[in-house]
Each structure stands twice: as structure tokens, then as C-alpha cells.
């Protein structure tokens, strides 16, 4: 029997397993983010991932 490890485990929906990050934000901000995601037919996860990647790329260009 094959055992799932952190490298081979699959999360829900067939996404690759990722470590979790919890971010606290004001309730109004979270509500606005959920509405923003729904209007664009995407997920909060995808929006946050894109924003973080863009910020890291921007920081790299400044350095």
C-alpha cells in the first residue's frame, strides 16, 4: 500500500497539498473579498495567491 507523504498528498479537488496559512482581517474586508471573488468567478485562495506572487515579484525588481 502506497503511503501519502507531504510531497505526494493531494488536497480536496485534486489540488496539490499545501501548508496552511491563517490570516486575520476585519469581517468587512473578508466579506468584500468573498464578494470580489464571486463576481469574478474565482476563489479567495486564487486572489490571495496572485497578490502575494505579484508582491514578491515587485519586491524582487526593487532589490
N, C-alpha and C positions, 0 to 999 in steps of 0.2 A: 504494500500500500504506500502510495506517494504521500509524503507529509508536506503540508504547506508551510513555508517559511515567510519571513518578512519580504524576501525577494520574489517569491512566487505566488503569494496570496493575492486573490482578486477580491476587490470590494464589490458592493452592490452594483448592479448594472454593468458588470464586466469591466469596470474601471480598474486600473492598477491600484493596488493598495498604497495608501499614502499615510504618513503620520498626520495626526490631527493637530489643529491649531484652534484655540478658542480666543475670540476677540470680544470684549465687552464694548457696547456702544449704546448711546441713548436709544430708547424704544422708538422715538420718532425717526431716527436715522435708519434703523433696521427696517421699519415699515416702508420708508421711502425707497430703500434699496430693493426690497422684495417687489414693490410695485414697478420699479425701474426694470428689474429682471423680467417680470411677467410681460410688460409691454414690449420687450424686445425678444420674447420667447427664448430666453436663456436662463441660466441659473445664477444664483448668488455666487456659487463656487467659481463659475467661469468668469464672472465680472471681477471678482477679487483676484483671481489668478492672473488675469490680463493686466490689471492695475499694478500688481506687485512686480510682474515681469517688466512692465514699462518703466516703473520707478527704478528698478535695478539697472536696466539698460541706460536710462538717463543719467544715473549716478556714475556709471562706468565711463560715459562720454565726457563728464566733467573732470574726472580724475586725471 
